[in-house]
């Protein structure tokens, strides 16, 4: 995983509507990058549904939540519609996993990202990271709240 205190690698990826979104778009506020394996998998469905439930509280603490996986923008759109979520989802589809790799969260042996969280501060510096021991373990929303509280 990326080291605490590192400058977060900038990126520009298409969102669920195909529009480019860059990390720089969030400069000046906290952003929680949620790296997850695959849309429509049972564990990812549960994870993003849980985060959607607490999204208003995360936003009240001045943070934005952004999901990133190797799925296409079209898959992200369908996944958001099926779950009824509003979380921005970014497609690290081609070159596959390049951004996820730059944060140290890519699992070569399975071809997708691990379930990992990275808090990037308003200055673009990584202030907190969490890497699940396995892609099957959901990082609870409490970890995000604890990180935001410690950060600020």
MDAnalysis code that builds the backbone (N, CA, C; Angstrom):
import MDAnalysis as mda
import numpy as np

u = mda.Universe.empty(456, n_residues=152, atom_resindex=np.repeat(np.arange(152), 3), trajectory=True)
u.add_TopologyAttr("name", ["N", "CA", "C"] * 152)
u.add_TopologyAttr("resid", np.arange(1, 153))
u.add_TopologyAttr("resname", ["UNK", "UNK", "UNK", "UNK", "UNK", "UNK", "UNK", "UNK", "UNK", "UNK", "UNK", "UNK", "UNK", "UNK", "UNK", "UNK", "UNK", "UNK", "UNK", "UNK", "UNK", "UNK", "UNK", "UNK", "UNK", "UNK", "UNK", "UNK", "UNK", "UNK", "UNK", "UNK", "UNK", "UNK", "UNK", "UNK", "UNK", "UNK", "UNK", "UNK", "UNK", "UNK", "UNK", "UNK", "UNK", "UNK", "UNK", "UNK", "UNK", "UNK", "UNK", "UNK", "UNK", "UNK", "UNK", "UNK", "UNK", "UNK", "UNK", "UNK", "UNK", "UNK", "UNK", "UNK", "UNK", "UNK", "UNK", "UNK", "UNK", "UNK", "UNK", "UNK", "UNK", "UNK", "UNK", "UNK", "UNK", "UNK", "UNK", "UNK", "UNK", "UNK", "UNK", "UNK", "UNK", "UNK", "UNK", "UNK", "UNK", "UNK", "UNK", "UNK", "UNK", "UNK", "UNK", "UNK", "UNK", "UNK", "UNK", "UNK", "UNK", "UNK", "UNK", "UNK", "UNK", "UNK", "UNK", "UNK", "UNK", "UNK", "UNK", "UNK", "UNK", "UNK", "UNK", "UNK", "UNK", "UNK", "UNK", "UNK", "UNK", "UNK", "UNK", "UNK", "UNK", "UNK", "UNK", "UNK", "UNK", "UNK", "UNK", "UNK", "UNK", "UNK", "UNK", "UNK", "UNK", "UNK", "UNK", "UNK", "UNK", "UNK", "UNK", "UNK", "UNK", "UNK", "UNK", "UNK", "UNK", "UNK", "UNK", "UNK"])
u.atoms.positions = np.array([
    [0.845, -1.196, 0.000],
    [0.000, 0.000, 0.000],
    [0.875, 1.240, 0.000],
    [0.311, 2.309, -0.494],
    [0.999, 3.586, -0.520],
    [1.338, 4.010, 0.911],
    [2.446, 4.677, 1.087],
    [2.910, 5.069, 2.419],
    [2.206, 6.338, 2.904],
    [1.966, 6.378, 4.216],
    [1.430, 7.594, 4.833],
    [2.405, 8.734, 4.586],
    [1.867, 9.921, 4.362],
    [2.707, 11.085, 4.124],
    [3.156, 11.245, 2.683],
    [2.849, 10.260, 1.833],
    [3.189, 10.349, 0.410],
    [2.228, 11.288, -0.299],
    [2.716, 11.909, -1.349],
    [1.811, 12.659, -2.226],
    [0.990, 11.627, -2.981],
    [-0.322, 11.772, -2.945],
    [-1.209, 10.832, -3.631],
    [-1.005, 10.959, -5.141],
    [-0.796, 9.845, -5.828],
    [-0.650, 9.910, -7.284],
    [-1.909, 10.498, -7.922],
    [-1.716, 11.506, -8.763],
    [-2.863, 12.094, -9.437],
    [-3.344, 11.113, -10.504],
    [-4.576, 11.272, -10.896],
    [-5.148, 10.416, -11.928],
    [-6.298, 11.148, -12.589],
    [-6.689, 10.643, -13.726],
    [-7.892, 11.085, -14.415],
    [-8.530, 9.832, -14.986],
    [-9.719, 9.511, -14.481],
    [-10.426, 8.297, -14.881],
    [-11.867, 8.651, -15.246],
    [-12.476, 7.865, -16.141],
    [-13.884, 8.105, -16.456],
    [-14.793, 7.627, -15.312],
    [-15.830, 8.436, -15.055],
    [-16.804, 8.032, -14.040],
    [-17.901, 7.187, -14.684],
    [-18.958, 6.943, -13.940],
    [-20.076, 6.115, -14.389],
    [-20.832, 6.736, -15.566],
    [-20.547, 8.014, -15.864],
    [-21.160, 8.674, -17.030],
    [-20.156, 8.846, -18.163],
    [-18.934, 8.349, -17.986],
    [-17.896, 8.485, -18.996],
    [-17.151, 9.807, -18.935],
    [-17.464, 10.657, -17.962],
    [-16.780, 11.946, -17.812],
    [-15.509, 11.761, -16.996],
    [-14.439, 12.434, -17.415],
    [-13.157, 12.325, -16.715],
    [-13.220, 13.025, -15.357],
    [-12.729, 12.333, -14.347],
    [-12.635, 12.867, -12.988],
    [-11.192, 12.699, -12.543],
    [-10.613, 13.765, -12.010],
    [-9.226, 13.743, -11.551],
    [-9.165, 13.897, -10.040],
    [-8.114, 13.374, -9.447],
    [-7.910, 13.586, -8.020],
    [-7.817, 15.075, -7.733],
    [-7.212, 15.820, -8.641],
    [-7.066, 17.271, -8.470],
    [-8.418, 17.979, -8.337],
    [-9.484, 17.366, -8.849],
    [-10.829, 17.944, -8.719],
    [-11.257, 18.051, -7.262],
    [-10.638, 17.258, -6.391],
    [-11.001, 17.219, -4.968],
    [-10.031, 17.999, -4.091],
    [-9.052, 18.673, -4.702],
    [-8.079, 19.435, -3.926],
    [-8.808, 20.427, -3.032],
    [-8.361, 20.532, -1.801],
    [-8.995, 21.437, -0.847],
    [-9.995, 20.744, 0.058],
    [-10.225, 19.454, -0.180],
    [-11.111, 18.693, 0.715],
    [-10.584, 17.261, 0.870],
    [-11.031, 16.614, 1.916],
    [-10.663, 15.215, 2.123],
    [-11.408, 14.341, 1.122],
    [-10.700, 13.360, 0.581],
    [-11.342, 12.378, -0.295],
    [-10.923, 10.989, 0.171],
    [-11.902, 10.114, 0.295],
    [-11.646, 8.721, 0.649],
    [-11.748, 7.909, -0.633],
    [-10.613, 7.354, -1.056],
    [-10.591, 6.483, -2.222],
    [-10.907, 5.074, -1.756],
    [-11.926, 4.489, -2.336],
    [-12.371, 3.141, -1.984],
    [-12.020, 2.231, -3.157],
    [-10.934, 1.486, -3.018],
    [-10.558, 0.511, -4.036],
    [-11.293, -0.787, -3.715],
    [-11.997, -1.316, -4.700],
    [-12.762, -2.547, -4.474],
    [-12.627, -3.444, -5.705],
    [-12.837, -4.757, -5.543],
    [-12.584, -5.688, -6.643],
    [-13.473, -5.507, -7.878],
    [-14.767, -5.788, -7.755],
    [-15.602, -5.866, -8.954],
    [-17.060, -5.499, -8.671],
    [-17.644, -4.746, -9.590],
    [-19.074, -4.467, -9.515],
    [-19.857, -5.786, -9.545],
    [-20.974, -5.794, -8.885],
    [-21.941, -6.892, -8.872],
    [-21.509, -8.121, -8.078],
    [-20.301, -8.159, -7.547],
    [-19.948, -9.288, -6.698],
    [-20.686, -9.109, -5.369],
    [-21.020, -10.184, -4.686],
    [-21.812, -10.060, -3.452],
    [-21.147, -9.192, -2.378],
    [-19.841, -9.343, -2.178],
    [-19.166, -8.591, -1.115],
    [-19.072, -7.109, -1.488],
    [-18.782, -6.809, -2.747],
    [-18.713, -5.406, -3.186],
    [-20.089, -4.751, -3.108],
    [-21.107, -5.503, -3.439],
    [-22.479, -4.996, -3.328],
    [-22.768, -4.612, -1.882],
    [-22.410, -5.485, -0.950],
    [-22.625, -5.183, 0.472],
    [-21.809, -3.977, 0.910],
    [-20.538, -3.928, 0.513],
    [-19.652, -2.841, 0.932],
    [-20.190, -1.482, 0.479],
    [-20.507, -1.358, -0.797],
    [-20.940, -0.062, -1.304],
    [-22.333, 0.307, -0.797],
    [-23.176, -0.678, -0.530],
    [-24.489, -0.394, 0.059],
    [-24.330, 0.168, 1.473],
    [-23.410, -0.393, 2.240],
    [-23.135, 0.102, 3.602],
    [-22.611, 1.531, 3.531],
    [-21.653, 1.779, 2.637],
    [-21.078, 3.122, 2.530],
    [-22.130, 4.137, 2.074],
    [-23.054, 3.713, 1.222],
    [-24.118, 4.616, 0.785],
    [-24.987, 5.030, 1.974],
    [-25.251, 4.089, 2.866],
    [-26.075, 4.383, 4.049],
    [-25.455, 5.474, 4.923],
    [-24.144, 5.504, 5.009],
    [-23.466, 6.472, 5.878],
    [-22.874, 7.652, 5.097],
    [-23.110, 7.688, 3.806],
    [-22.550, 8.752, 2.974],
    [-22.888, 10.156, 3.484],
    [-24.124, 10.424, 3.912],
    [-24.403, 11.775, 4.423],
    [-23.527, 12.164, 5.616],
    [-23.246, 11.212, 6.504],
    [-22.397, 11.503, 7.664],
    [-20.946, 11.723, 7.245],
    [-20.492, 10.994, 6.240],
    [-19.130, 11.188, 5.726],
    [-19.015, 12.577, 5.111],
    [-20.018, 12.959, 4.340],
    [-20.007, 14.278, 3.706],
    [-20.123, 15.400, 4.743],
    [-20.874, 15.157, 5.832],
    [-20.974, 16.145, 6.914],
    [-19.608, 16.408, 7.545],
    [-18.732, 15.418, 7.503],
    [-17.385, 15.577, 8.049],
    [-16.419, 16.165, 7.012],
    [-16.964, 16.639, 5.902],
    [-16.148, 17.323, 4.907],
    [-15.372, 16.415, 3.977],
    [-15.812, 15.187, 3.825],
    [-15.097, 14.247, 2.963],
    [-15.984, 13.794, 1.805],
    [-15.327, 13.414, 0.733],
    [-15.990, 12.849, -0.433],
    [-15.524, 11.408, -0.572],
    [-16.443, 10.514, -0.901],
    [-16.140, 9.101, -1.085],
    [-16.142, 8.807, -2.583],
    [-15.088, 8.159, -3.072],
    [-14.968, 7.829, -4.490],
    [-14.547, 6.371, -4.611],
    [-15.341, 5.568, -5.319],
    [-15.010, 4.170, -5.550],
    [-14.221, 3.992, -6.834],
    [-13.246, 3.088, -6.806],
    [-12.423, 2.807, -7.989],
    [-12.270, 1.297, -8.129],
    [-12.589, 0.792, -9.329],
    [-12.366, -0.621, -9.637],
    [-11.976, -0.751, -11.101],
    [-11.686, -1.975, -11.524],
    [-11.266, -2.224, -12.905],
    [-12.449, -2.358, -13.854],
    [-13.662, -2.196, -13.363],
    [-14.848, -2.305, -14.212],
    [-14.963, -1.111, -15.164],
    [-15.707, -1.285, -16.239],
    [-15.926, -0.214, -17.206],
    [-16.931, 0.809, -16.670],
    [-16.964, 1.957, -17.311],
    [-17.945, 2.988, -16.948],
    [-19.374, 2.463, -17.093],
    [-19.604, 1.649, -18.128],
    [-20.946, 1.092, -18.343],
    [-21.340, 0.162, -17.207],
    [-20.416, -0.653, -16.761],
    [-20.705, -1.549, -15.634],
    [-20.983, -0.719, -14.377],
    [-20.190, 0.336, -14.172],
    [-20.414, 1.212, -13.013],
    [-21.805, 1.834, -13.049],
    [-22.219, 2.282, -14.208],
    [-23.546, 2.900, -14.328],
    [-24.635, 1.892, -13.954],
    [-24.542, 0.685, -14.493],
    [-25.538, -0.352, -14.196],
    [-25.502, -0.738, -12.718],
    [-24.307, -0.827, -12.147],
    [-24.140, -1.187, -10.736],
    [-24.770, -0.125, -9.839],
    [-24.493, 1.137, -10.120],
    [-25.089, 2.244, -9.339],
    [-26.605, 2.212, -9.439],
    [-27.113, 2.008, -10.656],
    [-28.565, 1.972, -10.848],
    [-29.192, 0.809, -10.079],
    [-28.568, -0.364, -10.153],
    [-29.115, -1.542, -9.467],
    [-29.145, -1.331, -7.955],
    [-28.078, -0.742, -7.401],
    [-27.996, -0.548, -5.955],
    [-28.698, 0.722, -5.479],
    [-28.962, 1.641, -6.402],
    [-29.549, 2.921, -6.007],
    [-28.568, 3.770, -5.213],
    [-27.284, 3.723, -5.588],
    [-26.271, 4.493, -4.859],
    [-25.897, 5.747, -5.637],
    [-25.375, 6.726, -4.908],
    [-24.946, 7.984, -5.526],
    [-23.436, 8.172, -5.475],
    [-22.735, 7.242, -4.879],
    [-21.271, 7.317, -4.780],
    [-20.671, 7.351, -6.186],
    [-19.741, 8.268, -6.411],
    [-19.035, 8.333, -7.682],
    [-18.172, 7.087, -7.832],
    [-18.287, 6.426, -8.970],
    [-17.481, 5.246, -9.264],
    [-16.618, 5.550, -10.481],
    [-15.322, 5.279, -10.355],
    [-14.370, 5.547, -11.430],
    [-13.840, 4.249, -12.015],
    [-13.652, 4.259, -13.328],
    [-13.241, 3.079, -14.075],
    [-11.737, 3.084, -14.337],
    [-11.027, 2.146, -13.709],
    [-9.592, 1.953, -13.938],
    [-9.428, 0.775, -14.894],
    [-10.148, 0.865, -16.014],
    [-10.311, -0.234, -16.955],
    [-9.136, -0.405, -17.911],
    [-8.632, 0.693, -18.460],
    [-7.571, 0.592, -19.460],
    [-6.616, 1.774, -19.346],
    [-5.332, 1.580, -19.133],
    [-4.739, 0.260, -18.897],
    [-5.217, -0.306, -17.552],
    [-5.573, -1.556, -17.583],
    [-6.242, -2.202, -16.456],
    [-5.485, -2.044, -15.144],
    [-6.152, -1.366, -14.200],
    [-5.631, -1.253, -12.854],
    [-4.447, -0.324, -12.667],
    [-4.145, 0.534, -13.637],
    [-2.956, 1.389, -13.536],
    [-3.002, 2.298, -12.309],
    [-4.140, 2.895, -12.037],
    [-4.255, 3.778, -10.874],
    [-4.236, 2.953, -9.591],
    [-4.949, 1.856, -9.587],
    [-4.975, 0.980, -8.406],
    [-3.547, 0.517, -8.087],
    [-2.784, 0.173, -9.102],
    [-1.382, -0.227, -8.914],
    [-0.568, 0.908, -8.305],
    [-0.811, 2.145, -8.772],
    [-0.018, 3.281, -8.286],
    [-0.241, 3.530, -6.790],
    [-1.347, 3.030, -6.256],
    [-1.629, 3.141, -4.821],
    [-1.259, 1.855, -4.070],
    [-0.730, 0.876, -4.783],
    [-0.285, -0.370, -4.156],
    [-1.412, -1.285, -3.744],
    [-2.559, -1.179, -4.413],
    [-3.730, -1.961, -4.001],
    [-4.154, -2.996, -5.041],
    [-3.334, -3.242, -6.051],
    [-3.700, -4.195, -7.105],
    [-3.222, -5.593, -6.754],
    [-4.054, -6.573, -7.029],
    [-3.710, -7.976, -6.779],
    [-3.485, -8.660, -8.130],
    [-2.223, -8.826, -8.503],
    [-1.903, -9.419, -9.806],
    [-2.482, -10.819, -9.973],
    [-2.471, -11.602, -8.899],
    [-2.885, -12.994, -9.015],
    [-4.360, -13.159, -9.359],
    [-5.186, -12.137, -9.111],
    [-6.613, -12.240, -9.435],
    [-7.053, -11.180, -10.449],
    [-6.187, -10.207, -10.756],
    [-6.485, -9.240, -11.795],
    [-7.437, -8.122, -11.422],
    [-7.462, -7.768, -10.129],
    [-8.284, -6.632, -9.701],
    [-7.725, -6.057, -8.419],
    [-8.323, -4.986, -7.958],
    [-7.866, -4.341, -6.735],
    [-8.264, -5.096, -5.491],
    [-7.484, -4.893, -4.453],
    [-7.850, -5.401, -3.137],
    [-8.835, -4.415, -2.528],
    [-9.492, -4.821, -1.505],
    [-10.414, -3.952, -0.786],
    [-9.575, -3.057, 0.125],
    [-9.356, -1.819, -0.329],
    [-8.458, -0.901, 0.363],
    [-9.064, 0.496, 0.406],
    [-8.720, 1.241, 1.448],
    [-9.183, 2.612, 1.630],
    [-7.976, 3.523, 1.778],
    [-8.040, 4.689, 1.140],
    [-6.968, 5.682, 1.236],
    [-7.617, 7.044, 1.463],
    [-7.226, 7.707, 2.557],
    [-7.690, 9.060, 2.830],
    [-6.638, 10.030, 2.328],
    [-7.040, 10.864, 1.372],
    [-6.163, 11.892, 0.818],
    [-6.646, 13.227, 1.376],
    [-5.739, 13.942, 2.028],
    [-6.089, 15.212, 2.639],
    [-6.263, 16.320, 1.617],
    [-6.727, 17.477, 2.082],
    [-6.956, 18.615, 1.193],
    [-5.707, 19.065, 0.429],
    [-4.533, 18.725, 0.973],
    [-3.266, 19.101, 0.341],
    [-2.737, 18.039, -0.626],
    [-3.504, 16.956, -0.830],
    [-3.089, 15.908, -1.747],
    [-2.132, 14.898, -1.163],
    [-2.000, 14.902, 0.173],
    [-1.091, 13.975, 0.852],
    [-1.911, 12.859, 1.511],
    [-1.397, 11.631, 1.426],
    [-2.061, 10.471, 2.027],
    [-1.935, 10.561, 3.542],
    [-3.081, 10.618, 4.237],
    [-3.049, 10.754, 5.696],
    [-3.490, 9.483, 6.424],
    [-4.040, 8.505, 5.690],
    [-4.481, 7.257, 6.332],
    [-4.708, 6.218, 5.255],
    [-4.380, 4.963, 5.561],
    [-4.643, 3.851, 4.640],
    [-5.143, 2.641, 5.426],
    [-5.932, 1.844, 4.746],
    [-6.363, 0.558, 5.298],
    [-6.393, -0.438, 4.144],
    [-5.738, -1.565, 4.356],
    [-5.746, -2.640, 3.371],
    [-6.341, -3.874, 4.026],
    [-7.430, -4.386, 3.469],
    [-8.032, -5.600, 4.017],
    [-7.083, -6.769, 3.809],
    [-7.042, -7.693, 4.768],
    [-6.156, -8.848, 4.621],
    [-6.550, -9.738, 3.443],
    [-7.801, -9.658, 3.020],
    [-8.309, -10.441, 1.906],
    [-9.413, -9.647, 1.225],
    [-9.598, -9.825, -0.091],
    [-10.686, -9.122, -0.776],
    [-12.074, -9.497, -0.259],
    [-12.163, -10.553, 0.528],
    [-13.457, -10.972, 1.056],
    [-13.846, -10.242, 2.338],
    [-12.938, -9.454, 2.896],
    [-13.211, -8.741, 4.154],
    [-13.536, -7.272, 3.889],
    [-14.743, -6.875, 4.278],
    [-15.193, -5.496, 4.076],
    [-14.636, -4.603, 5.176],
    [-13.959, -3.512, 4.798],
    [-13.564, -2.542, 5.818],
    [-14.815, -1.777, 6.267],
    [-15.128, -1.868, 7.539],
    [-16.330, -1.227, 8.062],
    [-16.287, 0.283, 7.931],
    [-17.456, 0.876, 7.861],
    [-17.564, 2.333, 7.762],
    [-16.963, 3.011, 8.993],
    [-16.943, 2.301, 10.119],
    [-16.354, 2.864, 11.337],
    [-14.882, 3.230, 11.129],
    [-14.181, 2.481, 10.284],
    [-12.779, 2.796, 9.993],
    [-12.665, 4.156, 9.304],
    [-13.580, 4.447, 8.406],
    [-13.574, 5.738, 7.708],
    [-13.830, 6.863, 8.707],
    [-14.824, 6.669, 9.576],
    [-15.138, 7.709, 10.565],
    [-13.971, 7.934, 11.522],
    [-13.325, 6.853, 11.957],
    [-12.154, 6.983, 12.839],
    [-11.035, 7.748, 12.145],
    [-10.793, 7.443, 10.865],
    [-9.735, 8.125, 10.115],
    [-10.047, 9.614, 9.963],
    [-11.301, 9.947, 9.670],
    [-11.682, 11.346, 9.509],
    [-11.561, 12.105, 10.829],
    [-11.906, 11.423, 11.914],
    [-11.805, 12.055, 13.242],
    [-10.345, 12.321, 13.593],
    [-9.479, 11.337, 13.342],
    [-8.054, 11.488, 13.636],
    [-7.416, 12.553, 12.757],
    [-7.915, 12.656, 11.532],
    [-7.334, 13.593, 10.576],
    [-7.724, 15.034, 10.870],
    [-8.846, 15.154, 11.583],
    [-9.166, 16.460, 11.708],
    [-10.015, 17.273, 12.405],
])
